Amino acid sequence: MSAGQTGRGSSVFPVSVLLLVLLPLLLMPLAAVFVFALRGGPLAFWDAIRAPEAQFALRFSLLIAFGTTAINAVLGTLAAYVLSKYRFWGDRTLGVVVNLPVAIPTVVVGTSLLLLWGPIGLLGKLLDPLGLQPMFRPAGVLLAHLFVTFPYMLGAVKPVLDELETTYEEAAYTIGATRWTTFRLVLLPALRGGLITGALLTFAHSLGEFGATVMVSGNMRLKTQTAPLYIFAQFEAGDIAHANAIAAVLALLSFTIFFFLFRFASRGKGRSAE
Amino acid sequence: MSIVLDGLTKRFGGRAVVDRVGLEIADGELFVLLGSSGSGKSTVLRMIAGLTSSDGGTIQLMGRDVTNLPPQQRGVGFVFQNYSIFQHMTAAKNIAFGLRIRGVRRGERRRKSEELLDLVGLGGLGDRYAHELSGGQQQRVALARALAYEPHVLLLDEPFGALDVKIRAQLRRSFREIQRRLGVTTILVTHDQEEAFEIADRIGVVERGRLIEVGNAEDLYYRPDSLFTATFVGAGTVFVGRCREGRAEFGPLALPLPPDVPHEEGAPVRVLIRPEQVLLTEEAPTEGLALGQGRVVESSFVGALRRVRLRVPRLPRTRQISPPAPYGEEGLLLEAVLPADRAVPEEAWVSLGGWRILEQPLPTLLVADALNGVAPPMESARPFAAALHGSIVVLGIVQGAEPPEALRDKLKAEFENEVAEIRVRAGLPAEQLRNEQAENFYDLAVLGALGRQAVRSVSLRRFLRESSTPLLFGAPREKFEKILICTAVGEPGKSDVRVGGWLAGRMGASVTLLHVSRDASPAPPWIRSHLDQGVATLSGFDVTAEARVRTAPTALEGILLEARQGDYDLVVIGSHGPRSRSVTARDDVTIQILDSANRPVLVVPEDSG
């Protein structure tokens, strides 16, 4: 009892220091987005969102985020499965390489994509005469997002797969299940938690991606402009009200995703502690 | 035959973890593979299921060769120690999994899983998930799941290992009943001897990848062949004596050698005495085989019985393997049991109510060099190991700060393929060599050329005196055709003649029996008769032997001269044992011969023959 009381008494000081530091760093900027977005009143906010370019940017961002999540869910799970279950020459190196995208500045990613796929790029040079040019098109944006968010799915699924005892699969094999059936009926359900976490993380990162997107999209409004690019463009043009409105929508979306992530994570913890 | 294994082998990194296992299991039989952890028993089971590939041999299930089939096509049911119940499915769905992937219809699946739930005693719990079931219940579900698709054979890998003792006993009984009722051929793997005894029709004992003995519980307990089974299964005492004139000699006791355990003359004989075969009486027994008067040194109450350990006076030429005698133990230690309600006497007469002579062991050679960083003298050991058909145990000794693991890895890298075992001890070389001999029985210890330098003269004397194993010193030699046995050192020994003769017989060498006399007059008759007895003993080993008497100012000079002139390949001398009369190393003939003979020298302790 007394230990609890001393603990509570002495916590006032460190907690207030932390709050004081975090206030200008994290909490106030978060609040600022909403304060500024609603400064012109709800009508102005509504108008800003209804603007055709803003509508396109939001829809395009969501579409790209869904596409990226769907594709990386499959690719990331495949990578996690292969890296976790098979031992082959260079498996460690490959494990590091597939995680590199988190460490590379996104602008650099954009540049390298341009140098590969762009009109004068290594592969782009060959594709250009065929009329195929992914850069400065939605496909380019998708490529950039796939690259940048690749490690999130892998990072969420592989640890779960690593920790899962192989005896579950072996039990299924002896019972007569093929590798694929085992994956579908035994592994995939066991991976559900990792898959959802990975998908939410991928989605959130894709929604907010800026650096690589700005390089490969050409930032063409109504064609390749994602929501973050739209915000930046409006800001540069001095149209702060429009920028803020979309920023608020993006922030709200992110909050929602993180709300689910946190709920999911804490529930997962509760389950495993049982 | 439901299951036939033939020469089944698995290697990991060049080492055979499963070594040519052959086995036939009849329809409906419950066979238990019993072994300690790391013995390879689980690998055998996994190879039968197809979860681990084999490197040699064949597996037949129900007459069908499945050696190269994937697990899906073998038709086995497998139960794991960790249950491995699919977490996201209910118990009923887990059980029906095998039927589901075989395309059995939903209604039929439900009927079957309910039937199985009843069979394993979980009726009504089909809707529960794994986290809502106890460990024992989960294992019951796992069993039902493995039985649902009616596999040809059932394989269980330590299925009760993760359960509480009470639950374990309960589950064991109901498992045995289910297995009997269904008549499904089963192999169960366990390290628990009690479990094996309780449920098995037959038991196979596995050690270091080899199936060393198969039999029912009573056979393995009362009539084991191997030392491993004798000590791994149940408690008991194991003594080592020698085979002499067709009988097993343990001091004054001469036990008949049964025809099913042949021994060659002079070979070590091991006898197993189970605790309940040790008879304790207040009065000296008038009949039966008395070991002497024993003193109770330990007693523990274990419920129905009381286990006691007795110390009886040492018997000549008898050593103890089990229970391991602590260093410095003067007597022999015997395991015995008393009814729990009988008072524990302080002293009692000990006699044998029964015993089992174990099969003649393959000789084991201890190869060690006591110097840091020096390779063990394998060159010296190889010809002996080959001639004796023996196995080699390498002992590495680390002194000071060097980590034992480093030395173990080094020895492993170099010798793993030709030796049976690698052991590493830390401490003073002489002390560790002595401890190793006290804890394990060796027929011969090969110490090599450097062994002499490693042990300083003062401690060498003590070491030689306390050693219970014949010790071979000296540089390697290509051939061993001529052996010189010196009877002139100290009292005329018998052990040196026996051990030397046994070695000579195995190596096909001829023996010269030497006596050194100090004056030129003819040897007195007692010397002659002693030499004649020696030659007779040697001819018992089928060894060509001659006796020679040499005149020299000292025994040492006589022996060294004879060794040099005859160019013997091996000089055998007796060690004085604890009764040595020499005061310093300088006048110890044994040490002087070691230092100056310039050829391999075998020092035989008095009691080792």
Interface residues (C-beta under 8 A of the other chain):
Chain A: E165 T167 Y168 E170 A171 A172 Y173 T174 I175 G176 A177 T178 T181 L185 V186 P189 A190 R192 R271 E274
Chain B: A49 G50 L51 P70 P71 Q72 R74 V76 G77 F78 F80 N82 S84 F86 Q87 H88 M89 F97 G98 I101 R102 H131 A142 R145 A146 Y149
